[in-house]
Amino acid sequence: MNILMISDVYFPRVNGVSTSIATFRKALSGLGHRVCLVAPDYGAAGDDDEDIIRIPSRYLVLDPEDRMLRVRRVLELEETLRRQCFDLVHIQTPFIAHRTGVELARRLGLPVVETCHTYFEQYLFHYVPFLPGALMRSAARWFTRRQCNRMHAVVVPSRPMRDVLGRYAVTVPVSVVPTGIEIDVMRGGSRERFCEVHAINPKRPILVHIGRIAHEKNIGFLLDVLHEVRRGFPDVLMVIAGEGPARRSLMRRTADLGLQKNVCFVGYLQRGPDLWDCFCGGDAFVFASPTETQGLVLLEAMALGVPVVSTAVMGTRDILDAGKGALVAGESVEDFSESVIRILSDRPLRARLSSEARSYAREWSAERNAGRLAELYGVVLANHAARQPKACMVTESGQ
């Protein structure tokens, strides 16, 4: 198949959507499909392949990390794209990419699917705090329902997100297709190397959190947990890797709690050996976001043999329900702290969870999930073809 993807975000902008797109593109290519991606130009040179089309973009006032695609420049691609004979359009984000993706699909006569990566109902009020939260949640539900019902099919990364769309009265078919992980790529992480690079005593108890430093990630909660854990482990260290709009407020919160010696912000780490070392630097990976539609980072930690302590909310439930490689923590500081203390106190438990985690992560391979996505594409294409008007058969006699 020949797939046209379009997204409002992609690398070098680092987030789960970028990772998902890159993972699926590579895995689908390995299965013999072509995936051409239309994405913003961030003004920085990268290692794009020939099937990535960069579009000039504008800054966003409320979120300067992101860019806004220029609609006219996307639609100018129509004839170029028509000549490439795409089979289907796959929209990855609900902003300008949705608008232009729908229009391109209409002009090219192609079916269109969209992935719902983000639970906007529990997300938008962090970035538009001057409007009532109830209003923003209602707007997010209306916005999501309207967009999804314009699709031929919708993809979600977890069952809880599928349930959310059901409550929104989304009526088109919704398929659960998680983003897989590249198991064979994620290997070789070293705690010793990470600690040496960042001047950390490797004998300290270390907790790791990796991801975008954003308000909805609930990292402030993890700092409260750390404050409790420190009572039993005075030298405990939490490593926070990533960048984002909540970093300054979290640094202030760290100071307010007197945790300056117990928290290490290491910034953004490029995917590869440095990031794998960071994962492996931890005795446990900690996570408490209530808005994740999947929680891919948990699987990445597991693939590297790092035990996980996490709440099981929204998409993380799909990963944690199996009870392998992780301790499921309660959503209170006290419950979560107890789980962290348990894992730091019990070396055999950590060893067992590490072994379970590596084995379990293999069940979430990128190839397996890309195959499921390709099967969905095939169903959408077949249904679309069946709905097309058939030419009239006229005999020589006109009957």
C-alpha positions in Angstrom: 0.0 0.0 0.0 0.9 3.6 -0.6 0.0 5.7 2.5 0.0 9.5 2.9 0.4 10.6 6.5 0.1 14.1 7.7 0.9 15.5 11.2 1.2 18.8 13.0 4.2 17.4 14.9 7.3 15.3 14.1 11.0 15.2 15.0 12.9 17.2 16.0 9.9 17.9 18.2 10.1 15.2 20.7 6.9 13.6 22.1 4.9 10.4 21.9 3.2 11.3 18.6 6.6 11.8 16.9 7.8 8.5 18.3 4.6 6.7 17.2 4.8 8.0 13.6 8.5 7.1 13.3 7.9 3.6 14.7 5.0 2.8 12.4 6.7 4.3 9.3 9.7 2.1 9.8 7.7 -1.0 10.6 5.3 -0.6 7.8 8.2 -0.1 5.4 9.6 -3.4 6.6 6.3 -5.0 5.7 6.6 -3.6 2.1 4.4 -0.5 2.4 5.3 3.0 1.6 4.5 5.8 4.0 5.0 9.4 2.9 4.8 12.0 5.8 3.8 15.6 5.5 5.0 17.5 8.6 6.2 20.9 9.8 9.5 22.4 9.0 11.2 23.4 12.3 14.0 25.3 10.6 16.7 22.8 11.7 18.5 20.3 9.5 17.7 16.7 10.2 18.1 13.2 8.7 14.8 13.1 6.9 14.4 10.4 4.3 13.0 11.2 0.8 9.4 10.4 1.8 9.2 13.2 4.4 7.8 16.5 3.0 8.5 19.5 5.3 6.0 22.4 5.2 6.8 26.0 6.2 5.2 26.7 9.6 4.5 29.4 12.1 5.2 29.6 15.9 2.4 28.9 18.3 1.9 31.6 21.0 0.6 29.2 23.7 3.1 26.5 23.0 6.4 27.7 21.4 7.7 24.1 21.1 5.2 23.4 18.4 4.5 24.8 14.9 1.5 25.5 12.8 1.4 24.2 9.3 0.7 26.7 6.6 -2.5 25.5 5.0 -2.0 26.9 1.6 1.5 25.3 1.3 0.0 21.9 2.1 -2.8 22.2 -0.4 -0.4 23.3 -3.1 0.9 19.7 -3.0 -2.3 18.3 -4.5 -1.0 17.6 -8.0 2.3 16.3 -6.8 0.6 13.9 -4.5 -2.0 12.9 -7.1 0.8 11.7 -9.4 2.1 9.4 -6.6 -1.1 7.4 -6.5 -1.7 7.1 -2.8 -4.3 4.6 -1.5 -5.2 6.3 1.8 -4.7 9.3 4.0 -3.8 8.8 7.6 -4.1 12.0 9.8 -2.0 11.9 13.0 -3.1 15.1 14.8 -6.3 17.1 15.1 -5.2 20.6 14.2 -4.1 22.0 10.8 -3.2 18.4 9.8 -6.8 17.3 10.3 -8.2 20.2 8.3 -5.8 19.8 5.4 -5.7 16.0 5.5 -9.5 15.9 5.1 -9.4 18.3 2.2 -6.5 16.5 0.5 -8.4 13.2 0.9 -11.5 14.8 -0.7 -9.6 16.2 -3.6 -7.7 13.0 -4.2 -10.8 10.8 -3.8 -9.1 8.8 -1.0 -10.5 7.3 2.3 -9.1 8.9 5.4 -8.4 7.6 8.9 -7.2 9.4 12.0 -5.3 8.4 15.2 -6.5 9.9 18.5 -3.2 10.1 20.4 -4.3 12.6 23.1 -7.0 12.7 25.7 -7.7 16.4 25.2 -10.6 16.5 27.8 -8.0 16.1 30.5 -5.3 18.2 28.8 -6.4 21.5 27.4 -7.2 23.3 30.6 -3.5 23.1 31.6 -2.7 25.4 28.6 -5.7 27.7 28.6 -6.1 28.3 32.3 -7.9 31.6 31.9 -11.1 29.7 30.6 -13.3 27.5 32.9 -12.2 23.9 33.0 -15.7 22.6 32.5 -16.0 24.7 29.4 -12.7 23.4 28.0 -13.6 19.8 28.7 -17.0 20.2 27.0 -15.3 21.9 24.0 -12.7 19.0 23.8 -15.5 16.4 23.7 -17.4 18.3 21.0 -14.2 18.9 19.0 -13.1 15.2 19.1 -16.5 13.8 18.3 -17.0 16.1 15.3 -13.5 15.3 13.9 -13.7 11.5 14.4 -17.1 11.2 12.8 -15.7 12.7 9.6 -13.3 9.7 9.2 -13.8 6.4 7.5 -12.1 4.8 10.6 -10.4 5.9 13.8 -7.3 4.4 15.5 -6.6 4.6 19.2 -3.6 3.2 21.1 -5.6 1.7 24.0 -8.9 0.3 25.1 -9.6 3.0 27.6 -9.3 5.6 24.8 -11.7 3.6 22.7 -14.1 3.7 25.6 -13.7 7.5 25.8 -14.7 7.9 22.2 -17.7 5.6 22.8 -18.9 8.0 25.5 -18.4 10.9 23.1 -20.9 9.2 20.7 -18.3 8.6 18.0 -20.1 6.4 15.5 -17.4 5.4 13.0 -15.4 2.2 13.5 -12.7 2.6 16.2 -9.8 0.2 16.3 -7.2 -0.3 19.1 -3.7 -0.4 17.5 -1.0 0.4 20.1 2.3 1.8 19.0 4.9 -1.0 19.3 8.5 -0.7 20.3 11.7 -1.6 18.4 12.9 -4.3 20.8 16.2 -5.1 19.0 17.1 -1.4 19.0 16.7 -0.9 22.7 19.6 -2.7 24.3 23.0 -2.0 25.9 22.0 0.6 28.5 24.5 1.1 31.3 23.8 2.4 34.8 27.6 2.9 35.5 28.1 4.9 32.3 25.0 7.1 33.0 26.2 7.8 36.6 29.7 8.6 35.5 28.5 11.1 32.8 26.2 12.9 35.3 28.5 12.6 38.3 26.1 10.5 40.3 27.1 8.0 43.0 25.9 4.7 41.4 25.3 3.3 44.9 22.5 5.7 45.5 18.9 4.5 45.2 17.8 6.0 41.9 14.3 6.6 40.4 14.0 7.7 36.8 11.2 9.6 34.9 11.6 10.2 31.2 9.3 12.2 29.0 8.1 15.6 28.1 8.1 17.9 31.2 4.5 19.0 30.9 1.8 19.8 33.4 -0.4 16.9 32.4 2.4 14.4 33.1 1.8 14.8 36.9 5.5 15.1 37.7 4.7 17.4 40.7 3.0 14.4 42.2 6.2 12.4 41.9 8.1 15.1 43.7 5.6 14.8 46.6 6.2 11.0 46.5 10.0 11.6 46.6 9.6 13.8 49.6 7.9 10.9 51.4 10.4 8.2 50.2 13.3 10.3 51.4 12.2 9.7 55.0 13.3 6.1 54.6 16.0 6.6 51.9 17.7 10.0 52.7 20.0 9.7 49.7 17.4 8.7 47.1 17.7 10.5 43.8 15.1 11.1 41.1 16.4 11.7 37.6 14.1 13.7 35.4 14.9 13.6 31.7 13.2 15.7 29.1 12.2 19.3 28.4 8.9 21.2 28.4 6.8 24.0 29.7 6.5 22.7 33.3 10.3 22.6 34.0 10.5 26.0 35.7 7.6 25.3 38.0 8.9 21.9 38.9 12.3 23.3 39.8 10.6 25.8 42.1 8.6 22.9 43.6 11.8 21.0 44.1 13.2 23.9 46.0 10.0 24.4 48.1 10.2 20.8 49.2 13.9 21.0 50.0 14.7 18.3 47.4 17.5 20.1 45.5 20.0 17.3 46.5 17.5 14.6 45.6 16.5 15.7 42.1 18.6 15.8 39.0 17.2 17.4 35.8 19.3 16.1 32.9 17.4 17.8 30.0 16.5 16.2 26.7 18.4 13.1 25.7 18.5 12.0 22.1 17.0 8.5 21.4 19.8 6.1 21.4 22.6 5.0 23.8 22.4 8.1 26.0 18.7 7.6 26.6 19.0 3.8 27.1 21.7 4.6 29.7 19.3 7.0 31.5 16.6 4.3 31.7 19.1 1.8 33.0 20.4 4.2 35.6 17.3 3.7 37.6 16.4 1.1 40.2 12.8 1.8 39.0 11.0 3.9 36.4 8.3 6.0 38.0 5.2 7.3 36.2 1.9 8.9 37.2 0.3 10.7 34.3 -3.5 10.4 34.3 -3.9 11.4 30.7 -1.8 8.9 28.7 -3.6 7.2 25.9 -1.0 4.4 25.9 2.1 5.1 28.0 4.7 3.9 25.5 7.6 5.0 27.8 6.6 2.2 30.2 7.2 -0.4 27.6 10.5 1.2 26.7 11.6 1.0 30.3 10.5 -2.7 30.4 12.3 -3.5 27.2 15.5 -2.4 28.9 14.8 -4.5 32.0 13.9 -1.6 34.3 11.1 -2.3 36.8 8.2 0.1 36.6 6.2 1.8 39.4 3.1 3.5 37.9 -0.5 4.3 38.4 -2.9 2.5 36.0 -5.0 5.2 34.6 -6.3 5.5 31.0 -3.9 3.9 28.5 -1.4 2.7 31.0 -4.0 0.2 32.2 -3.6 -1.8 29.0 0.1 -2.2 29.7 -0.1 -2.8 33.4 -3.2 -5.1 33.5 -0.9 -8.1 32.8 0.8 -7.5 36.1 4.3 -8.2 34.7 7.4 -6.2 35.2 5.7 -3.5 37.3 4.1 -2.6 40.6 0.8 -0.8 40.1 0.6 2.1 42.6 -2.4 3.9 44.0 -3.1 7.5 43.0 -2.4 8.9 46.5 1.1 10.0 47.6 1.0 7.5 50.4 0.1 4.5 48.2 2.6 5.4 45.5 5.3 6.0 48.1 4.7 2.6 49.6 5.2 0.9 46.2 8.4 2.8 45.6 9.8 2.0 49.1 8.9 -1.7 48.5 10.8 -1.9 45.3 13.8 0.0 46.6 13.9 -2.2 49.7 13.7 -5.6 47.9 16.5 -6.6 45.6 15.1 -10.0 44.6 11.8 -8.3 43.7 13.6 -5.9 41.4 15.4 -8.8 39.8 12.2 -10.7 39.2 10.4 -7.7 37.8 13.3 -6.9 35.5 13.2 -10.4 34.0 9.5 -10.3 33.6 9.7 -6.8 32.0 12.1 -7.9 29.3 10.0 -10.9 28.3 6.7 -9.0 28.4 7.9 -6.1 26.3 8.5 -8.5 23.4 4.8 -9.0 23.2 4.5 -5.3 22.0 6.8 -5.5 19.0 6.6 -2.7 16.4 6.3 -5.3 13.6 3.2 -7.0 15.2 1.3 -3.8 15.7 2.3 -2.4 12.2 0.7 -5.6 10.8 -2.5 -4.8 12.6 -2.5 -1.3 11.3 -1.9 -2.6 7.7 -4.9 -5.0 8.2 -7.1 -2.0 9.2 -5.9 -0.1 6.1 -7.0 -3.0 4.0 -10.5 -3.1 5.5 -10.9 0.7 5.0 -9.8 0.4 1.4 -12.2 -2.5 0.7 -15.1 -0.7 2.3 -14.3 2.5 0.4 -14.2 0.7 -2.9 -17.5 -1.1 -2.2 -19.2 2.3 -1.6 -18.0 3.8 -4.9 -20.7 4.1 -7.6 -20.4 1.3 -10.2 -20.5 2.1 -13.9 -23.7 1.1 -15.8 -23.4 -1.9 -18.1 -25.0 -1.0 -21.5 -25.5 -3.7 -24.1 -25.3 -3.0 -27.9 -29.1 -2.9 -28.0 -29.2 -0.2 -25.4 -30.8 -2.6 -22.8 
